[in-house]
Amino acid sequence: MKLFNRLVFVTMIFSIFVAACASAPAATTAAQPTAKPFKVGLLVSGPVKDQGWNQTAYDAFVTIQKELGAKFSYLELGQDQAAYQKAFRDYGSQGYNMVLGHGNEFQDSAVAVAKDFPNTYFFISSSRYNGPKEGHPNVIGLNTDSSQPYYLFGVIAAMMGKSAGIVGGMNIPPISETYTGFINGVRSVNPNFPVTTTYIGNFTDITAAKEAAQSMVSQGVDVILPNADNAGNGVYQLLTENTKLIGFGTYRPPAQKDDFSICPKTCVANYVLDYGSALIDLAKQIQAGTFKPTGNIEYGVKDKTVMYITYNENAATPVPANVRQAVDNAISAISSGKVNTLAGNPLTKN
């Protein structure tokens, strides 16, 4: 009998427990909403590990990924305009917040798709495109005025060499402007200093760049530098082989600001481009919803954390103190507006 009473008691307690569970609010088991990830994309025309132009952007986006917890994706697209537009469209349709086309060649493709994706900001490197003014408020030109550090290299070249040469990829404004800056820098020291320039017609042919550089050297050039993205490695190969030359590291990412391994004895200075310093603030504003673009964005040597040069103390002929002082003077003059590195058209005087 006692056993029967216990069973009845347990059964009653269990019934009360089940009834209590059934009346509990369902909201306690509902899934909590998750925030949408902040997504950033990068399009480049060459390898992201080129130790130069493309890597400056890649490293910048890695910084954004780490600091903001962003989802980061990139594509290496070569010189394929059709692929550019498709990639922008794919990123936009996937809800990416910020996409960078790393080079002026991406501009037309970004403009073509931007209106279809008003919630995505499309940035274009080496571009002065003013999207808000042109009716595309989400297309922003993001120009790092590389004519300015090339001007500084021109000062060094004219003070340390006898004749200079530049090997470029394609004749587009971001490249031709560096030629202008370099020549203006040279002529600020010596108006008669000879400068030879050429374009190989692409940004990938390392052999063609090396051959073009070798041709210049055979004509007496002793200071030489590239502006040809990955193809520029051909110039560095020549600089490594011929230790009588003087060269410069161009578009070096900040992690390699003091790395001169591409031409350890002949490269006397590096032009460092810290795209991370430039882009992280923009990314933070976009993530917070406070980014209100009014036009294109311009960086120069006045932005000392974005664009600067470093010296190779282990070069066969390090840059002497008087030349470094001349470079410092030039930086001050450019930053104050006293010197315009793009003034005139010095290429017509070659």
C-alpha positions in Angstrom: 0.0 0.0 0.0 2.8 2.3 0.8 4.4 1.6 -2.5 1.1 2.4 -4.3 0.9 5.8 -2.4 4.4 6.7 -3.5 3.6 5.9 -7.1 0.5 8.1 -7.0 2.6 11.0 -5.4 5.3 10.8 -8.0 2.8 10.7 -10.8 1.2 13.9 -9.5 4.5 15.7 -9.2 5.4 14.7 -12.8 2.1 15.9 -14.1 2.6 19.3 -12.4 6.1 19.6 -13.9 4.9 18.8 -17.4 2.1 21.4 -17.1 4.6 24.0 -15.9 6.9 23.4 -18.9 4.0 23.6 -21.3 3.0 27.0 -20.0 6.6 28.5 -20.1 7.1 31.4 -22.6 8.2 30.1 -26.0 10.5 33.2 -26.4 13.1 31.7 -24.1 14.1 29.1 -26.8 13.9 31.5 -29.8 17.2 32.0 -31.8 18.8 35.4 -31.2 19.3 37.5 -34.4 22.9 37.6 -35.7 24.6 40.8 -37.0 25.4 40.8 -40.7 29.2 40.5 -41.2 31.1 43.5 -42.5 32.4 42.4 -45.9 35.3 43.9 -47.9 36.6 42.9 -51.3 39.7 43.6 -53.3 40.3 43.4 -57.1 43.9 43.4 -58.4 45.4 43.0 -61.8 48.3 40.9 -60.6 49.6 38.7 -57.8 48.9 40.1 -54.3 52.3 38.9 -53.2 54.3 41.0 -55.7 56.1 42.9 -52.9 54.9 46.0 -54.5 51.7 47.8 -55.7 49.3 44.9 -55.4 50.6 43.8 -52.0 50.1 47.3 -50.5 46.4 46.9 -51.0 46.3 43.2 -49.9 48.2 44.0 -46.7 45.8 46.9 -46.1 42.8 44.6 -46.3 44.4 42.0 -44.0 44.7 44.9 -41.5 41.0 45.7 -41.9 40.1 42.0 -41.5 42.0 41.8 -38.3 41.0 45.1 -36.7 37.4 45.1 -37.7 36.6 41.4 -37.8 35.7 41.8 -41.5 35.1 39.1 -44.0 37.7 39.6 -46.7 37.8 38.3 -50.2 40.1 39.1 -53.1 40.5 38.3 -56.8 43.5 38.4 -59.1 42.1 39.3 -62.5 44.9 40.2 -64.9 44.1 42.7 -67.7 40.5 41.5 -68.3 38.0 44.4 -68.4 35.0 42.0 -68.7 36.1 40.2 -65.5 36.4 43.5 -63.7 32.7 44.4 -64.2 31.5 40.8 -63.3 33.6 40.8 -60.1 32.2 44.2 -59.0 28.7 42.9 -59.7 29.3 39.7 -57.9 30.6 41.5 -54.8 27.7 44.0 -54.9 25.0 41.2 -55.2 26.6 39.4 -52.2 26.1 42.5 -50.1 29.7 43.5 -49.7 30.1 46.9 -47.9 33.4 48.0 -49.4 35.2 47.0 -52.6 38.5 48.3 -53.9 39.5 48.1 -57.5 43.3 48.6 -57.1 44.2 50.6 -60.1 42.8 53.2 -62.5 42.0 50.5 -65.0 39.1 49.4 -62.7 37.3 52.8 -62.8 35.0 52.3 -65.8 33.8 48.9 -64.6 33.0 50.3 -61.1 31.0 53.2 -62.6 29.1 50.8 -64.9 27.7 48.7 -62.0 27.5 51.2 -59.1 23.9 52.3 -59.5 22.7 48.7 -59.2 24.3 48.4 -55.7 23.8 51.7 -53.8 24.7 50.0 -50.5 28.2 49.1 -51.6 31.0 51.6 -51.8 33.3 51.1 -54.7 36.8 52.6 -54.3 39.2 53.0 -57.2 43.0 53.4 -56.5 45.0 55.8 -58.5 41.9 57.7 -59.5 40.6 61.2 -59.1 37.1 60.2 -60.1 34.6 62.3 -58.2 31.6 60.0 -57.9 29.4 62.3 -55.8 29.8 65.1 -58.4 29.3 62.7 -61.3 26.1 61.2 -60.0 27.6 58.0 -58.6 27.9 58.8 -54.9 29.1 55.3 -54.0 32.1 55.4 -56.4 35.1 57.1 -54.8 38.4 57.9 -56.4 41.2 57.1 -54.0 44.4 58.7 -55.3 47.9 58.3 -53.8 49.9 60.9 -55.6 52.9 58.8 -56.5 54.4 61.7 -58.5 55.5 63.1 -55.2 57.7 60.2 -54.0 59.0 59.8 -57.5 59.9 63.5 -57.4 62.0 62.7 -54.3 63.7 59.8 -56.2 64.4 62.3 -59.0 66.2 64.5 -56.5 68.3 61.6 -55.4 69.0 60.4 -58.9 70.2 63.8 -60.1 72.5 64.2 -57.1 74.0 60.6 -57.2 73.9 59.6 -60.8 74.7 60.6 -64.4 71.6 59.5 -66.3 68.3 58.0 -65.3 65.6 55.7 -66.8 62.1 54.6 -65.9 60.4 51.4 -67.2 56.6 51.6 -67.0 53.8 49.2 -67.6 51.2 51.1 -69.6 50.7 54.7 -70.6 47.9 55.6 -68.2 47.8 58.6 -65.8 49.0 56.9 -62.7 52.2 55.8 -64.5 52.8 58.9 -66.7 52.3 61.1 -63.6 55.2 59.4 -61.8 57.3 60.1 -64.9 56.4 63.7 -64.6 57.1 63.8 -60.9 60.5 62.1 -61.3 61.6 64.4 -64.2 60.5 67.5 -62.3 62.5 66.2 -59.3 65.6 65.7 -61.4 65.3 69.1 -63.0 64.9 70.8 -59.7 68.5 69.8 -59.2 69.9 69.8 -62.7 67.8 71.0 -65.7 70.1 69.2 -68.1 70.1 65.8 -66.4 69.1 63.2 -69.0 66.0 61.0 -68.3 64.9 58.1 -70.6 61.3 56.7 -70.3 59.5 53.7 -71.9 56.4 51.6 -71.6 56.3 47.8 -72.1 52.5 47.8 -72.7 51.5 45.5 -69.8 52.1 44.9 -66.1 53.1 41.2 -66.2 56.0 40.7 -68.6 59.1 40.5 -66.3 61.4 39.6 -69.2 60.3 42.6 -71.3 60.8 45.0 -68.4 64.3 43.6 -67.8 65.2 43.9 -71.5 63.9 47.5 -71.6 66.1 48.3 -68.6 69.1 46.6 -70.1 68.7 48.7 -73.2 68.7 51.9 -71.2 71.8 50.8 -69.3 73.6 50.1 -72.6 72.9 53.7 -73.5 74.6 55.0 -70.4 71.8 55.1 -67.8 73.1 54.4 -64.3 70.0 55.2 -62.2 66.9 53.1 -63.1 63.5 52.3 -61.5 60.2 50.7 -62.5 56.6 51.5 -62.3 55.2 48.3 -63.9 53.6 46.3 -61.0 54.8 42.7 -61.2 56.7 43.3 -64.4 58.9 45.7 -62.5 60.6 42.6 -61.0 62.6 42.4 -64.2 64.2 45.8 -63.4 65.1 44.5 -60.0 66.7 41.4 -61.5 69.0 43.7 -63.5 69.7 45.9 -60.5 70.7 42.8 -58.5 73.0 41.6 -61.3 74.7 44.9 -62.1 76.0 46.4 -58.9 77.2 49.5 -60.6 73.7 50.8 -60.9 71.5 52.8 -58.5 67.8 51.9 -58.1 64.8 52.3 -55.8 62.2 50.1 -54.3 58.7 51.3 -55.3 55.3 50.8 -53.7 56.7 48.8 -50.8 54.2 47.6 -48.2 54.9 48.9 -44.7 55.9 45.4 -43.4 58.8 45.6 -46.0 59.7 49.2 -45.5 63.3 48.4 -44.6 63.5 45.3 -46.8 65.9 45.8 -49.7 66.3 42.1 -50.6 64.9 42.7 -54.1 68.2 44.7 -54.9 70.3 44.6 -51.7 73.3 46.6 -52.8 71.9 48.9 -55.6 68.5 50.0 -54.2 69.3 53.0 -52.1 65.8 53.9 -50.9 62.2 52.6 -50.8 59.0 54.3 -51.5 56.6 52.9 -48.9 52.9 53.0 -49.4 50.9 52.2 -46.3 47.4 51.6 -47.8 46.3 50.2 -44.5 46.8 53.5 -42.8 44.7 55.2 -45.5 41.9 52.6 -45.7 41.3 51.5 -42.1 39.7 54.9 -41.2 37.4 54.7 -44.2 36.5 51.1 -43.3 35.7 52.1 -39.8 33.4 54.9 -41.0 31.6 52.6 -43.4 31.1 49.9 -40.7 29.7 52.6 -38.3 27.5 54.0 -41.0 29.1 57.5 -40.7 30.9 57.6 -44.1 29.5 60.6 -46.0 31.6 61.0 -49.2 31.7 64.4 -50.8 34.3 63.8 -53.5 37.5 61.9 -54.3 40.2 61.4 -51.7 43.8 62.4 -52.2 47.0 61.4 -50.3 50.5 62.8 -50.7 53.8 62.9 -48.8 52.1 65.4 -46.3 50.3 62.3 -45.1 53.4 60.9 -43.4 51.9 57.7 -42.2 50.6 56.8 -45.7 53.5 57.8 -48.1 57.1 58.0 -47.1 60.6 56.8 -48.1 63.2 54.8 -46.2 67.0 54.5 -46.8 69.2 51.4 -47.4 72.1 51.8 -45.0 73.7 48.7 -46.4 73.7 49.8 -50.0 77.0 49.8 -51.9 76.6 53.6 -52.0 74.2 54.8 -49.3 72.4 58.1 -49.8 74.7 60.7 -48.3 73.6 63.3 -45.6 73.4 66.2 -48.0 71.1 64.4 -50.4 68.9 63.3 -47.5 68.6 66.9 -46.5 67.7 67.9 -50.0 64.9 65.2 -49.9 63.7 66.6 -46.6 63.6 70.1 -48.1 61.6 68.8 -51.0 59.1 67.0 -48.8 58.5 70.3 -46.9 58.1 72.2 -50.2 55.6 69.7 -51.6 53.6 69.5 -48.4 53.3 73.2 -48.1 52.2 73.6 -51.8 55.3 75.5 -52.8 56.3 72.7 -55.2 53.8 71.1 -57.6 55.2 67.8 -58.7 52.9 67.6 -61.7 53.6 71.1 -63.0 54.2 71.4 -66.8 54.8 68.6 -69.2 58.4 67.7 -68.8 58.1 64.6 -70.9 57.9 66.8 -74.0 61.5 68.0 -73.3 63.2 64.6 -73.4 
